[in-house]
Amino acid sequence: MSNFRFKALETAQSRQAIPVAAPTERVGDFLGSYTFNNEVMRALLSPEAYLKVTEAISTNGQIDRVLPMKWRVP
C-alpha cells in the first residue's frame, strides 16, 4: 500500500507545472464575484444589512459594525 503512495508522489512531482495567467483585477474582486454576489447577498442578509453593504460597495465606504438591539449582549 505504501509503495503505491510513493509511486503516486513520484508521478505527481515529475509533472511539469501548467502556467496559469493571474487575473488582472484584484484577486479579492475576482474570487468574491463568484461566491457572494448581489443575488446571494439579498437572499442571505437582512434588508438593513444588504442596504449598508451595497451602499458601502457603491461609495467605496465602510460598513459600521453596530449590532442590532436583538443581538446585543446586556
trRosetta pair geometry for C-beta under 8 A, 3 or more apart (Angstrom, degrees):
i j d omega theta_ij theta_ji phi_ij phi_ji
1 4 6.0 -52 -163 26 35 110
1 5 7.1 33 145 -16 64 103
2 5 5.4 -49 -155 33 44 116
2 6 6.5 43 150 -18 71 102
3 6 5.9 -53 -149 37 33 110
3 7 6.3 35 152 -20 65 108
4 7 5.6 -55 -146 38 31 113
4 8 6.3 34 153 -21 65 105
5 8 5.7 -54 -149 35 30 111
5 9 6.4 30 153 -18 64 105
6 9 5.6 -52 -148 36 33 112
6 10 6.4 36 153 -20 65 104
7 10 5.7 -51 -148 35 31 113
7 11 6.4 32 152 -19 63 106
8 11 5.7 -54 -149 36 31 112
8 12 6.3 29 154 -18 65 107
9 12 5.8 -56 -144 38 31 109
9 13 6.1 23 160 -14 66 111
10 13 6.0 -61 -143 42 26 105
10 14 6.2 22 159 -21 63 113
11 14 6.0 -62 -146 35 26 108
11 15 7.1 35 155 -34 60 100
12 15 6.2 -50 -161 12 33 114
22 27 7.7 -51 -172 -83 103 101
23 27 6.5 137 53 -99 115 59
23 30 4.3 127 59 -90 171 153
25 29 5.1 -77 141 77 121 128
25 30 5.6 148 78 -56 103 94
26 29 4.5 86 68 6 93 105
26 30 6.9 -163 92 -9 47 87
27 30 5.4 -55 -147 37 36 115
27 31 6.1 23 160 -10 71 107
28 31 6.2 -58 -139 43 27 100
28 32 5.7 23 164 -16 64 118
29 32 6.0 -59 -133 44 23 109
29 33 6.2 31 164 -32 61 107
30 33 6.4 -57 -155 21 20 111
30 34 7.8 0 155 -3 53 105
31 34 6.5 -73 -166 39 36 100
31 35 6.5 2 155 1 72 121
32 35 6.0 -79 -140 48 35 97
32 36 5.6 -47 -164 48 79 97
33 37 6.3 47 -163 -85 50 97
34 37 7.7 13 -103 -42 12 106
35 40 7.7 -81 144 51 42 169
36 40 5.4 -118 -142 86 45 134
36 41 6.3 72 173 -60 83 90
37 40 5.4 94 51 15 63 101
37 41 7.0 -120 107 -5 31 94
38 41 5.6 -56 -142 38 31 111
38 42 6.1 32 160 -21 67 106
38 54 7.3 58 -121 -99 98 114
39 42 6.0 -54 -148 34 26 109
39 43 6.6 20 154 -14 61 109
40 43 5.8 -60 -150 39 32 109
40 44 6.0 4 163 -1 69 117
41 44 6.3 -72 -136 48 25 94
41 45 5.2 -6 -178 6 70 123
41 50 5.6 132 143 -123 98 90
41 53 6.1 -133 -164 91 139 147
41 54 7.4 147 116 -58 148 94
42 45 7.1 -50 -105 46 15 91
42 50 5.7 70 -105 -135 53 146
45 49 4.1 -126 -178 93 111 115
45 50 4.4 147 92 -62 121 80
45 53 6.6 -81 -139 6 175 139
46 49 4.6 87 52 11 82 104
46 50 6.8 -148 87 -9 39 87
47 50 5.7 -54 -144 35 30 113
47 51 6.4 30 158 -18 64 105
48 51 5.9 -57 -152 36 30 109
48 52 6.4 26 153 -16 65 108
48 68 7.6 109 71 -74 152 122
49 52 5.7 -56 -147 38 33 110
49 53 6.2 30 157 -18 68 108
50 53 5.9 -57 -145 38 28 108
50 54 6.2 20 161 -12 65 110
51 54 6.1 -59 -141 42 27 104
51 55 6.0 27 159 -19 64 111
52 55 5.8 -57 -145 38 26 111
52 56 6.3 27 156 -19 63 108
52 63 5.4 92 146 -136 110 94
52 64 7.2 -94 -156 35 137 79
53 56 5.8 -56 -148 37 29 110
53 57 6.4 29 154 -20 64 106
53 63 6.2 5 -92 -95 59 135
54 57 5.6 -51 -146 35 34 113
54 58 6.3 26 158 -15 66 108
55 58 6.0 -59 -143 40 29 104
55 59 6.0 -1 167 7 66 114
55 61 6.9 -26 130 48 81 126
56 59 6.5 -69 -134 53 23 91
56 60 7.7 14 171 -165 55 4
56 61 4.7 -108 -131 74 64 82
56 62 6.2 -51 -135 130 118 6
56 63 4.8 -53 -56 -61 161 81
57 60 7.6 15 -175 -74 24 41
67 71 4.3 -113 176 88 116 113
67 72 5.3 151 94 -71 119 74
68 71 5.3 79 61 14 76 103
68 72 7.5 -131 99 -24 37 89
69 72 5.8 -47 -149 12 36 117
